[in-house]
Amino acid sequence: MVERIVAVVGDRAILLSDLRKRAEPFLVQVHQSVPPGAQRNAAISQLYRSLIERIVDEELELRAAQQSKLTVSAKEIDDAIGRVATQNNLSVADLIAEATRNGLTEAGYRDELRRQLLEAKLINVRLQGRIRVTDEDLRLAYRKLVVEERQRLAMTPAWIVLNAGESGAEQREQRALAERIAEQAKTTDFGALARQHSVDATSRATGGTMRRLRAAELSPVLARTALGLDVGEVSAPIRVGGQYVVMKIVEREPSALPEFSEARRELAERVYLEKMAVAKKSWLAGLRRQHHVEVRL
C-alpha cells in the first residue's frame, strides 16, 4: 500500500507517509541495533505504534498553542541549536552533521527542535504554575530511594517468632503477647526476649539473630518489613501464616546515598519532573477528550 490515513485529529488526516518520514531516524537505530527477522519487524511495528501516538499528541499541542497564540521563531531555533552544540562541545556544523548521520536532515532537526520548544512554552503556560513540590514529597522520594538501595544491601536480621494460636481467644492472647514483646524490645535486650519467647528453634539459641542475607531471600511480607526498618529498629508484630514475627535489623551494609539535606535539590528536580510528567499526561488526555481523535494504525 502506497498511502493511507493512519490517524485523524479533528479535521486533519495524518498519512502513512507522514509517519514513515518521522520514523526514518528511529529506523536507522532499529536497523543498527536489532537483528533482521521477526525481532526487527516487531521493533518496527512497536516504533510505528508509539510514534503515531506521539504525532497525535503533537497535533493536539499545536492546536492548543494556536489557541494561546504561541509560536516559535527561527531565531529561537537557532539559539537552541547553539545551546545543544555548546552542551555537547560541538560546532553547529558538527551537530548538524551528527544529526544527519542519525537519519535526520537539517530541516528535520529544526522541525524537531521547534516541536520541543513549542511544547516547553505550552507547559510553561498551561502546567507549570500547577506543580507544587512539598517537603513531604521530598521525604517520600528520599525514602523510596532508601528502600530501593536496601534491596541490594546485605543485612543481618533477628526475629522473635510466636505461634498465632488456634481459637479466637488464643489468637487475641498471642497477638497481645507479640505486641508487648515488640514494645519491650525497644528498651530491653532483644536476644534475651528471643531466648525467652521465640518458638523458632533455629534462631532462638542465637538470640533470634539470623544469617546475613538480602531482602529478596525473605518472604514478601517480611522483606517489606525489613526494607522499612533502620538498623536497631524493631517492627510491630507481623502475621505470617500461623505465626507472629517481631523483627529487628541488627546490621546492614553501609548506604552510599547522601544525607537527605544534601540530596534536597536533586530530589526537588526529580519530583518536579515526575509531577510534570503526570500533569502533562492528564492534560493531553483532556485534549483528546476535547477533539475527535482516531488512530487507524
For each residue, the residues with C-beta under 8 A, 3 or more apart:
1: 4 16
2:
3: 15 16 17
4: 1 15 16 296
5: 8 13 14 15 16 296
6: 14 15 16 18 19 52 295 296 297
7: 13 14 52 55 56 293 294 295 296 297
8: 5 12 13 14 292 293 294 296
9: 12 14 56 59 60 63 291 292 293
10: 59 63 291 292
11:
12: 8 9 59
13: 5 7 8
14: 5 6 7 8 9 18 19 52 55 56 59
15: 3 4 5 6 18 19
16: 1 3 4 5 6 19 20
17: 3 20 21
18: 6 14 15 21 22 55
19: 6 14 15 16 22 23 48 51 52 55 297
20: 16 17 23 24
21: 17 18 24
22: 18 19 51 55
23: 19 20 26 27 47 48 51
24: 20 21 27 28 103 104 108
25: 28 29 102 103 104 108
26: 23 29 30 47 51 103
27: 23 24 30 31 44 47 103
28: 24 25 31 32 102 103
29: 25 26 32 33 102 103
30: 26 27 33 34 40 43 44 47
31: 27 28 34 40
32: 28 29
33: 29 30
34: 30 31 39 40 43
35: 39 40
36: 40
37: 40 41
38: 41 42
39: 34 35 42 43
40: 30 31 34 35 36 37 43 44
41: 37 38 44 45
42: 38 39 45 46
43: 30 34 39 40 46 47
44: 27 30 40 41 47 48
45: 41 42 48 49
46: 42 43 49 50
47: 23 26 27 30 43 44 50 51
48: 19 23 44 45 51 52 297
49: 45 46 52 53 297
50: 46 47 53 54
51: 19 22 23 26 47 48 54 55
52: 6 7 14 19 48 49 55 56 295 297
53: 49 50 56 57 295
54: 50 51 57 58
55: 7 14 18 19 22 51 52 58 59
56: 7 9 14 52 53 59 60 288 293 295
57: 53 54 60 61 284
58: 54 55 61 62 115 119
59: 9 10 12 14 55 56 62 63
60: 9 56 57 63 64 284 287 288 291 293
61: 57 58 64 65 115 118 119 122 284 287
62: 58 59 65 66 118
63: 9 10 59 60 66 67 287 291
64: 60 61 67 68 122 126 287
65: 61 62 68 70 71 118 121 122
66: 62 63 69 70
67: 63 64
68: 64 65 122 125 126
69: 66
70: 65 66 118 121 122 125
71: 65 118
72: 76 77 114 117 118 121
73: 76 77
74: 77 78
75: 78 79
76: 72 73 79 80 117
77: 72 73 74 80 81 110 113 114 117
78: 74 75 81 82
79: 75 76 82 83
80: 76 77 83 84 113 116 117
81: 77 78 84 85 92 95 96 109 110 113
82: 78 79 85 86 92
83: 79 80 86 87
84: 80 81 87 88 95 113
85: 81 82 88 90 91 92 94 95
86: 82 83 89
87: 83 84
88: 84 85 95
89: 86
90: 85 94 95 98
91: 85 94 95
92: 81 82 85 95 96
93: 96 97
94: 85 90 91 97 98
95: 81 84 85 88 90 91 92 98 99
96: 81 92 93 99 100 106 109
97: 93 94 100 101
98: 90 94 95 101 102
99: 95 96 102 104 106 108 109
100: 96 97 103 104 105 106
101: 97 98
102: 25 28 29 98 99
103: 24 25 26 27 28 29 100
104: 24 25 99 100 108 109 112
105: 100 108 109
106: 96 99 100 109 110
107: 110 111
108: 24 25 99 104 105 111 112
109: 81 96 99 104 105 106 112 113
110: 77 81 106 107 113 114
111: 107 108 114 115
112: 104 108 109 115 116
113: 77 80 81 84 109 110 116 117
114: 72 77 110 111 117 118
115: 58 61 111 112 118 119
116: 80 112 113 119 120
117: 72 76 77 80 113 114 120 121
118: 61 62 65 70 71 72 114 115 121 122
119: 58 61 115 116 122 123
120: 116 117 123 124
121: 65 70 72 117 118 124 125
122: 61 64 65 68 70 118 119 125 126 127
123: 119 120 126 127 128 276 280
124: 120 121 127 128
125: 68 70 121 122 128
126: 64 68 122 123 283
127: 122 123 124 130 131 276 279 280 283
128: 123 124 125 131 276
129:
130: 127 279
131: 127 128 272 275 276 279
132:
133: 137 138 268 271 272 275
134: 137 138
135: 138 139
136: 139 140
137: 133 134 140 141 271 275
138: 133 134 135 141 142 260 264 267 268 271
139: 135 136 142 143 260
140: 136 137 143 144
141: 137 138 144 145 267 270 271
142: 138 139 145 146 260 263 267
143: 139 140 146 147
144: 140 141 147 148
145: 141 142 148 149 257 263
146: 142 143 149 150 255 257
147: 143 144 150 151 227 228
148: 144 145 151 152
149: 145 146 152 153 255 256 257
150: 146 147 153 155 215 226 227 252 255
151: 147 148 214 215 216 227
152: 148 149 214
153: 149 150 214 252 253 255
154: 212 213 214 252 253
155: 150 212 213 214 215 226 249 250 251 252 253
156: 209 210 211 212 213 249 250 251 252
157: 209 210 213 218 226 247 248 249 250
158: 190 191 194 203 207 208 209 210 247 248 249 250
159: 194 198 200 203 208 210 245 246 247 248
160: 181 185 190 193 194 197 198 208 245 246
161: 198 199 200 203 243 244 245
162: 174 177 178 181 197 198 199 237 243 244 245 246
163: 174 199 242 243 244
164: 170 171 174 175 239 241 242 243 244
165: 169 170 171 172 173 174
166: 170 171
167: 170 171
168: 171 172
169: 165 172 173
170: 164 165 166 167 173 174
171: 164 165 166 167 168 174 175
172: 165 168 169 175 176
173: 165 169 170 176 177
174: 162 163 164 165 170 171 177 178 244
175: 164 171 172 178 179 237 244
176: 172 173 179 180
177: 162 173 174 180 181 197
178: 162 174 175 181 182 237 244 246
179: 175 176 182 183 236 237
180: 176 177 183 184
181: 160 162 177 178 184 185 193 197 237 246
182: 178 179 185 186 234 235 236 237 246
183: 179 180 186
184: 180 181 187 188 193
185: 160 181 182 188 190 193 234 246 248
186: 182 183 234
187: 184
188: 184 185 192 193
189: 192 193 207
190: 158 160 185 193 194 207 208 234 248
191: 158 194 195 206 207 208 209
192: 188 189 195 196 207
193: 160 181 184 185 188 189 190 196 197 198 208
194: 158 159 160 190 191 197 198 203 204 207 208
195: 191 192 198 204 205 207 208
196: 192 193
197: 160 162 177 181 193 194
198: 159 160 161 162 193 194 195 203 204 208
199: 161 162 163 204 243
200: 159 161 203 204 208
201: 204 205
202: 205
203: 158 159 161 194 198 200 206 207 208 209 210
204: 194 195 198 199 200 201 207 208
205: 195 201 202
206: 191 203 209 210
207: 158 189 190 191 192 194 195 203 204
208: 158 159 160 190 191 193 194 195 198 200 203 204 248
209: 156 157 158 191 203 206 250
210: 156 157 158 159 203 206 213
211: 156
212: 154 155 156 251
213: 154 155 156 157 210 217 218
214: 151 152 153 154 155 217
215: 150 151 155 218 223 226 227
216: 151 223
217: 213 214
218: 157 213 215 222 223 226
219: 222 223 240
220: 223 224
221: 224 225 238 240
222: 218 219 225 226 238 240 245 247
223: 215 216 218 219 220 226 227
224: 220 221 227 228
225: 221 222 228 229 235 238 247
226: 150 155 157 215 218 222 223 229 247 249
227: 147 150 151 215 223 224
228: 147 224 225 235
229: 225 226 233 234 235 247 248 249
230: 233 249
231: 249 250 251 252
232: 248 249 250
233: 229 230 248 249
234: 182 185 186 190 229 246 247 248
235: 182 225 228 229 238 245 246 247 248
236: 179 182 246
237: 162 175 178 179 181 182 244 245 246
238: 221 222 225 235 244 245 246 247
239: 164 243 244
240: 219 221 222 243 244 245
241: 164
242: 163 164
243: 161 162 163 164 199 239 240
244: 161 162 163 164 174 175 178 237 238 239 240
245: 159 160 161 162 222 235 237 238 240
246: 159 160 162 178 181 182 185 234 235 236 237 238
247: 157 158 159 222 225 226 229 234 235 238
248: 157 158 159 185 190 208 229 232 233 234 235
249: 155 156 157 158 226 229 230 231 232 233 252
250: 155 156 157 158 209 231 232
251: 155 156 212 231
252: 150 153 154 155 156 231 249
253: 153 154 155
254:
255: 146 149 150 153
256: 149
257: 145 146 149 263
258: 262 263
259: 262 263
260: 138 139 142 263 264
261: 264
262: 258 259
263: 142 145 257 258 259 260 266 267
264: 138 260 261 267 268
265: 268 269
266: 263 269 270
267: 138 141 142 263 264 270 271
268: 133 138 264 265 271 272
269: 265 266 272 273
270: 141 266 267 273 274
271: 133 137 138 141 267 268 274 275
272: 131 133 268 269 275 276
273: 269 270 276 277
274: 270 271 277 278
275: 131 133 137 271 272 278 279
276: 123 127 128 131 272 273 279 280
277: 273 274 280 281
278: 274 275 281 282
279: 127 130 131 275 276 282 283
280: 123 127 276 277 283 284
281: 277 278 284 285
282: 278 279 285 286
283: 126 127 279 280 286 287
284: 57 60 61 280 281 287 288
285: 281 282 288 289
286: 282 283 289 290
287: 60 61 63 64 283 284 290 291
288: 56 60 284 285 291 293
289: 285 286
290: 286 287
291: 9 10 60 63 287 288
292: 8 9 10
293: 7 8 9 56 60 288
294: 7 8
295: 6 7 52 53 56
296: 4 5 6 7 8
297: 6 7 19 48 49 52
